[in-house]
Amino acid sequence: MHARSLKGADTSVEKEPYFAVLWSRWKIWKLEALEEIFNSDFIVKRPKRIVPDRLYDFGLGGHLTRYEILVKGDSLHAFLSPIRAVLFQKKPQTFTSDDVKLFQKISNLYPHKRWLPFLPEIERNVKWRLQKGH
């Protein structure tokens, strides 16, 4: 798994907040392991407690996306579930060095833009928001 390259990154601030969904595809992460990975450098929270539902969780695969943690950088935040990462900003802002570090860590764990290889690619031409000099 390779981190995404920052070469040729757009250093201008976008008009819309950053949003992306990344997938681990075949690797299923445990939330406790994700908390350990991100806890030392970022704010990590469990935003909601969900009562387990056997039918939904295992019969319908809900356990793979239903349980998640929230990881916060400076302006970049992410909901991480066992197979999916939803990255977002609340307001359009240039990525700080902490945001870049968060994005790189997440993209190493969730390297795919599509859930399955044969599905069409949804995210196209997403521009980076980097501070000058990073």
C-alpha positions as CSV (number, residue, x, y, z in Angstrom):
1,M,0.0,0.0,0.0
2,H,1.4,3.4,-1.0
3,A,0.5,6.8,0.3
4,R,-0.8,9.2,-2.3
5,S,1.7,11.5,-3.9
6,L,1.6,15.2,-3.0
7,K,3.4,16.2,-6.2
8,G,1.4,18.6,-8.4
9,A,-1.0,19.4,-5.5
10,D,-3.2,22.4,-5.9
11,T,-2.3,24.9,-3.3
12,S,-5.3,27.1,-3.7
13,V,-8.2,26.9,-1.3
14,E,-11.3,25.3,-2.8
15,K,-14.8,26.8,-2.7
16,E,-16.2,23.5,-1.3
17,P,-15.1,21.5,1.8
18,Y,-13.0,18.4,1.0
19,F,-14.9,15.1,0.9
20,A,-13.8,11.6,0.0
21,V,-14.7,8.0,0.7
22,L,-11.9,5.4,0.8
23,W,-12.1,1.6,1.3
24,S,-9.9,-1.1,2.7
25,R,-11.7,-3.6,0.5
26,W,-10.6,-7.0,1.9
27,K,-8.9,-5.9,5.1
28,I,-11.3,-5.6,8.0
29,W,-10.0,-3.3,10.8
30,K,-10.9,-3.6,14.4
31,L,-11.9,-0.2,15.9
32,E,-9.6,-0.7,18.9
33,A,-6.7,-1.2,16.5
34,L,-7.7,2.0,14.7
35,E,-7.9,3.9,17.9
36,E,-4.4,2.8,18.8
37,I,-3.0,3.9,15.4
38,F,-4.5,7.4,15.6
39,N,-4.6,8.1,19.3
40,S,-1.1,9.4,19.7
41,D,-1.3,12.1,17.0
42,F,-5.0,13.0,16.7
43,I,-8.2,13.4,18.6
44,V,-10.1,10.1,18.5
45,K,-13.7,9.7,19.6
46,R,-16.5,7.1,19.4
47,P,-19.4,9.4,18.3
48,K,-22.2,7.0,19.1
49,R,-22.9,3.8,20.9
50,I,-25.0,1.4,18.9
51,V,-26.9,-1.5,20.3
52,P,-25.8,-4.6,18.4
53,D,-28.5,-6.1,16.1
54,R,-27.6,-9.7,15.1
55,L,-29.7,-9.8,11.9
56,Y,-28.5,-6.4,10.6
57,D,-24.9,-6.7,11.8
58,F,-24.0,-10.2,10.5
59,G,-26.9,-11.2,8.3
60,L,-26.8,-8.0,6.2
61,G,-23.1,-7.0,6.8
62,G,-23.9,-3.9,8.8
63,H,-21.1,-4.6,11.2
64,L,-18.6,-3.5,8.5
65,T,-19.9,0.1,8.3
66,R,-22.2,0.7,11.3
67,Y,-19.6,1.0,14.0
68,E,-17.1,3.8,13.6
69,I,-14.7,6.2,15.3
70,L,-14.2,9.9,14.6
71,V,-10.6,11.0,14.0
72,K,-9.9,14.8,14.0
73,G,-7.0,16.6,12.4
74,D,-6.8,20.4,12.2
75,S,-9.5,20.9,9.5
76,L,-9.7,17.3,8.1
77,H,-11.9,14.8,10.0
78,A,-12.7,11.2,9.2
79,F,-15.2,8.6,10.3
80,L,-13.4,5.2,10.2
81,S,-15.3,1.9,10.2
82,P,-13.8,-1.6,9.7
83,I,-13.8,-1.2,5.9
84,R,-14.6,2.4,5.1
85,A,-13.1,5.9,5.7
86,V,-15.2,9.0,5.1
87,L,-12.9,12.1,5.1
88,F,-14.4,15.5,5.3
89,Q,-14.0,19.2,6.2
90,K,-16.7,21.3,7.8
91,K,-15.4,24.4,5.9
92,P,-13.1,24.8,2.9
93,Q,-9.6,25.2,4.2
94,T,-6.0,24.5,3.1
95,F,-4.7,21.3,4.5
96,T,-2.2,21.8,7.4
97,S,0.8,19.5,7.9
98,D,-1.4,17.6,10.5
99,D,-4.2,17.2,7.9
100,V,-1.7,15.8,5.4
101,K,-0.3,13.4,8.0
102,L,-3.9,12.3,8.8
103,F,-4.7,11.8,5.1
104,Q,-1.6,9.8,4.5
105,K,-2.2,7.5,7.4
106,I,-5.8,6.9,6.4
107,S,-4.9,6.4,2.7
108,N,-2.3,3.7,3.7
109,L,-5.0,1.8,5.7
110,Y,-7.8,2.5,3.2
111,P,-6.0,2.6,-0.2
112,H,-9.0,2.1,-2.6
113,K,-11.4,4.7,-4.0
114,R,-13.9,2.1,-4.9
115,W,-15.6,-0.5,-2.7
116,L,-15.1,-3.3,-5.3
117,P,-12.8,-3.2,-8.3
118,F,-15.6,-3.5,-10.9
119,L,-17.7,-0.6,-9.6
120,P,-17.3,2.7,-11.4
121,E,-15.0,5.3,-9.8
122,I,-17.1,7.9,-8.0
123,E,-14.4,10.3,-6.8
124,R,-12.6,12.1,-9.7
125,N,-10.3,15.1,-9.8
126,V,-10.2,15.8,-6.1
127,K,-7.8,18.6,-5.5
128,W,-5.4,18.8,-2.5
129,R,-5.5,21.7,-0.1
130,L,-1.9,22.1,1.0
131,Q,-0.3,25.0,2.8
132,K,2.6,26.4,0.7
133,G,5.9,24.8,1.6
134,H,4.5,21.4,2.5
